Amino acid sequence: MTFSTPEIQNAIANNFVALNSNIEGDPLAGESIGHAPNETPGDCIRGNGRQNVQTIFLTPDLELFHVATGFVSPEEMYEELAFAAKLFEELQQEDENRFDLVRLAHQTKLNKLPASSRSAVESGLGAARDFVNSMDGRDSGLGSMARNPMQAFSNRFMSDDHRYMVKHPLISKSDFEKDPGALVGRGKTFFSSSKNSSSSR
């Protein structure tokens, strides 16, 4: 859905060297709901399937300088690619303070997200409770309340990605692979990719 978008393909081809790694069977990999190639992918929110897919940006020396875990929409991926391209350009011009440069770039992005140390689940349940408490027979803004929990999850996943890079700037690929769970967690989360679960296999 995202990587088949022409704009994303062009952005990657013009700015990056693209590689992929099959993590099927990896102890940390999640479990996807399979579907036929002609089925429409299910609706996803930012960060779904973090154990299933991680977009990792590396320098030519195989140092991580940006990550975007789980599902990322085409629009959001375009922004992530632009952020990574700009940061990499700045890294090429910096010799001594490369670690600080990566930390600052991610901390700046982190500061622009709503400040919250609560879990995504807690945030979502809090919004749900507010909605229930507001039910008094009047128009209670169902559309707005329904969106808030999803935005809480999205913000949490983005925050986790940036926090990881603030804590591990330019971590080597080999060191990252020793403990990828530090980024994506260790739960076997499902990544639903079919709207018709009865035909899943």
C-alpha positions in Angstrom: 0.0 0.0 0.0 2.7 2.5 1.0 5.7 1.1 -0.9 3.7 0.6 -4.1 2.8 4.3 -4.2 4.7 5.9 -7.2 5.6 9.0 -5.2 7.2 6.9 -2.5 9.0 4.7 -5.0 10.4 7.8 -6.7 11.5 9.4 -3.4 13.3 6.2 -2.4 14.9 5.6 -5.8 16.2 9.2 -6.0 17.6 9.5 -2.4 18.3 6.1 -0.9 19.6 2.6 -1.6 16.7 0.3 -0.8 17.2 -3.1 0.8 14.8 -5.4 2.6 15.1 -8.3 5.0 12.6 -11.1 5.5 12.1 -11.5 9.3 9.5 -14.3 9.0 10.2 -16.8 11.7 12.3 -14.4 13.7 11.6 -14.8 17.5 10.6 -11.1 17.7 8.5 -11.1 14.6 4.8 -10.6 14.9 2.0 -12.7 13.3 0.1 -11.3 10.4 -3.4 -12.3 9.2 -2.8 -13.6 5.7 -4.9 -12.7 2.8 -5.0 -13.4 -0.9 -3.2 -11.0 -3.2 -6.4 -9.7 -4.8 -7.9 -8.8 -1.4 -8.1 -5.2 -0.2 -5.7 -4.5 2.7 -7.4 -3.7 5.9 -7.5 -0.2 7.5 -4.4 0.5 9.5 -3.2 3.2 11.9 0.3 4.5 12.3 2.6 1.9 14.0 0.4 -1.2 13.5 2.5 -4.3 13.1 5.7 -2.9 14.7 7.1 -6.5 15.0 6.3 -7.2 11.4 7.9 -4.2 9.6 10.5 -1.7 10.5 11.7 1.0 8.1 15.3 1.7 9.2 17.6 4.4 7.7 21.3 3.7 7.7 24.4 5.6 6.8 26.9 3.9 4.3 28.8 2.8 7.4 25.6 0.9 8.6 24.8 3.3 11.5 21.1 3.9 12.3 20.1 7.5 12.1 16.3 7.2 11.7 13.5 4.6 12.1 9.8 4.4 11.4 8.3 1.3 12.9 5.1 -0.5 11.8 2.6 0.7 9.2 3.2 4.2 7.9 0.8 5.7 5.5 2.1 7.0 2.1 1.6 10.6 3.2 3.5 10.1 6.5 6.2 8.0 4.8 6.9 10.8 2.4 7.5 13.1 5.4 9.7 10.4 7.0 11.8 10.1 3.8 12.2 13.9 3.6 13.3 14.0 7.3 15.8 11.2 6.7 17.2 12.8 3.5 17.7 16.2 5.2 19.3 14.6 8.3 21.6 12.5 6.2 22.7 15.6 4.2 23.5 17.3 7.5 25.4 14.3 8.8 27.7 14.4 5.7 28.7 17.9 6.6 29.4 17.1 10.2 32.6 15.4 11.5 32.8 15.9 15.2 29.3 16.2 16.6 27.4 13.6 14.6 25.9 11.9 17.6 24.6 15.2 19.0 23.2 16.1 15.6 21.1 12.9 15.4 20.0 13.4 19.0 18.9 17.0 18.4 17.1 16.3 15.2 15.0 13.6 16.9 14.5 15.5 20.1 13.2 18.4 18.1 10.7 16.2 16.4 9.7 14.6 19.7 9.1 18.0 21.2 6.6 18.8 18.6 4.4 15.8 19.5 1.9 16.1 22.4 3.8 15.5 25.6 2.6 12.3 27.3 4.3 9.5 29.2 1.1 7.5 29.3 0.8 4.3 27.2 -1.2 4.4 24.0 -3.7 2.0 25.6 -4.2 4.3 28.6 -4.6 7.3 26.4 -7.2 5.5 24.3 -9.1 4.3 27.3 -9.1 7.7 28.8 -10.7 9.2 25.6 -13.2 6.3 25.6 -14.2 7.1 29.2 -14.6 10.8 28.4 -16.9 9.8 25.5 -19.1 7.6 27.7 -19.3 10.3 30.4 -20.4 12.8 27.9 -23.4 10.7 26.8 -26.4 12.8 28.0 -28.8 12.6 25.0 -27.2 15.5 23.1 -24.8 15.5 20.2 -21.7 14.3 21.9 -19.2 14.6 19.1 -18.8 11.0 18.2 -16.6 11.7 15.2 -14.1 13.7 17.2 -14.0 11.3 20.2 -13.6 8.3 17.9 -10.5 9.9 16.3 -8.8 10.8 19.5 -7.9 7.3 20.7 -6.4 6.5 17.2 -4.3 9.7 17.3 -3.1 8.7 20.7 -1.8 5.4 19.4 -0.2 7.2 16.4 1.6 9.8 18.5 2.8 7.1 20.9 4.4 5.1 18.1 6.0 8.1 16.6 7.3 9.2 20.0 8.8 5.7 20.6 10.7 5.9 17.3 12.2 9.3 18.1 13.0 8.4 21.7 14.9 5.3 20.5 17.1 7.4 18.3 17.7 10.0 21.0 18.9 7.2 23.2 20.7 5.2 20.5 22.1 7.8 18.0 24.1 6.1 15.2 23.9 2.7 16.8 25.5 0.2 14.5 23.4 -2.3 12.5 25.1 -5.2 14.2 24.4 -3.8 17.7 20.8 -3.1 16.8 20.3 -6.6 15.5 21.4 -8.0 18.8 18.4 -6.4 20.5 15.8 -5.1 18.1 13.2 -5.6 20.8 14.5 -2.5 22.5 12.8 -0.6 19.6 9.8 -2.7 18.7 9.1 -4.6 21.9 8.8 -8.3 22.4 5.1 -8.9 22.1 3.6 -11.1 19.3 1.3 -8.4 18.1 -1.0 -9.2 15.1 -0.9 -7.1 12.0 -4.4 -7.4 10.5 -4.1 -7.0 6.7 -7.5 -8.3 5.5 -11.0 -6.9 5.8 -12.4 -10.3 5.3 -11.2 -12.4 8.1 -13.2 -15.5 7.0 -11.0 -15.8 3.9 -7.7 -15.3 5.8 -5.3 -18.1 6.1 
